Amino acid sequence: MSHTPHELADDFPEHTARIHDLRETDAHFRKLSDAYHDANRAVHRAETNVEPIDSQYETELRKQRMRIKDEIATILNKTQAMG
């Protein structure tokens, strides 16, 4: 298990500029990326015991982060195909 935060720019380095553009122009994408960031930070804080939480809750946070990341990936792939 890695205790390194999973930042969107690190997970999607080929889409860094697109992520920035979508955050500026698409309210839904901005909301998703903010939700991803919040879930990601909560998982990272739990992994590093900065804010220890119940393991079941940590698992739920990880699943939430993955669902959001999947939705972001879908948007990035669609917008790349369009552009």
N, C-alpha and C positions, 0 to 999 in steps of 0.2 A: 504494500500500500504506500502510495506516495503522499507526502505531506506538503506537496507543492500545490498552490492554487492553480486551478484550471482556467486561466483567463481565455476569453474568446479569441483574442489576437494570437495567443499561443496555440490554441486548438485549430484555428483556421488561418494560418499565416498567409495563405494565398488570397484571402478575402479581407485583409486588414483595412484597405481603403474602402471597400464596399460596406463593411461594418460601420465605419465612421460615417459614410454617406447616408446609409439607412437610418442610423441613429439621429441624424440631422433632419431627415425628410419624411420618415415613416413613424408615426406615433405608436403603432402596434409593435413594430420592431424595437423601438426604444423601450417600450414597456417590457417586452420579452427579455431584452438584454439587461435591463435593470433587475428583473426578477431572477435571471440567471446569476448575475453578480451577487445578489443578496443570498441566494441559496448556496452559491459557491463559497462565499465568505463564511457562512454558518458551518458548512461542512469542514472547511479548513480550520476554523477555530475549534471545532469539536475534535478533529484529528490531532491537533497539537495541544489539546487539553487546556487551551486558553479559556474555553467555555465548555467544560465537559457536559455531555448530555446522554440521555438514555440511548442505548445502542439501537433500539427499535426506531426511535425518532431520527437518529442519524441515518439509518437505512432509508427511511422515508424521504429525508432531505436529499440523499443521493439519487433516489429515483426521480424526485421532482426536478433536480438539476439535469438529469439525463433527458427527461421528457422535454424540458425547455430547450436544451441543446439540440435535440432532434428537430424540434420545430424551427429553430434558428437555421440549422443546416438545410432544411427544406427550402426556406425562404432564400438563403444565399444561393443555393443551386438553381432555383427558379429564376432569380434575378440575373444570375450569370448567363443562363441560357438565353434570356431576353436581351441582354446587353451585348 
